Amino acid sequence: MNKIVKKALCYLSVFVLLLSVATPVFAATSTSSPEKSVTLLGYTYRYWSTLLGDETSVWGYIDVMADDNVPVGYIGVNSCLYNDSGALVKTTGWEYNDDEIAGWSRSAGKYYQTGTYYSKGQVKFYNGNGYYTYTAYATPYISVKTGVSTQILTNANGLTYGSDMLVENGSDTPDLILAIGTDGSEGYVYAGDVYGEYDEDALSSRFIPLYKEDGVTVIGMFEVSCEYSEWEIITE
């Protein structure tokens, strides 16, 4: 008999504990996107986006489940949280499993600001000679608002800029992605800075420049951070 065991790397478990002892207690809400699935090298993966929130904060996850433990490096995940203007407010950047796991739930952490948000993550799966990249469906909004701009424009330097909230393929991602900085200001981050590979501990944070639409003038900083959980299948 197989059972899935959650490893002790989970931020959510701490959140549940805090909810049980905090006063006053705010009711947490959760919404998830429909699942997608793909089979590669004999492993079947299911993946989806999840959005959690309460009266003081919101945070998004990208979730992956496999039908068995997969080898090290077979799964890559990138969790993204957007506001109702389509601006990226939190992201983890890419990270790959460094242990044999059957599932992964990864979050960029809580975002404390009133507004409307949704989560939409990406995954990479090893194909024997590199990775295929897939985009999960977006979650429903926590609260409904309008005014989302999906227009991609080109600046005087020939760089495309705008929101990547509805981008379905990595090749369509603008050079400069609409984002919210650590001080709440709206600007743009380079796609390569956000989604590029980097060698850091999975639980650490890094900061990248936030630019005006020209891609030259720095107006702030954007945090790339992550909190995640892992599962493994135990055979009894």
Buried (B, 14 or more C-beta within 10 A) or exposed (E): EEEEEBBEBBBBEEBEEEEEEEEEEEEEEEBBBEBBEBEBEEBEBBBBBBBBBBEEBBBBBBBBBBBEBBEEEBBBBBBBBBBBBBBBBBBBBBBBBEEBBBBBBBBBBBBEEEBBBBBBBBBBBBEEEEBEBBBBBBBBBBBEEEEBEEEBEEBEEEBBBBBBBEBEEBEEBBBBBBBBBEEEEBBBBBBEBBBEEEEEEBEEBEBBBBBBBEBEEEBBBBBBBBBBBBBBBEEE
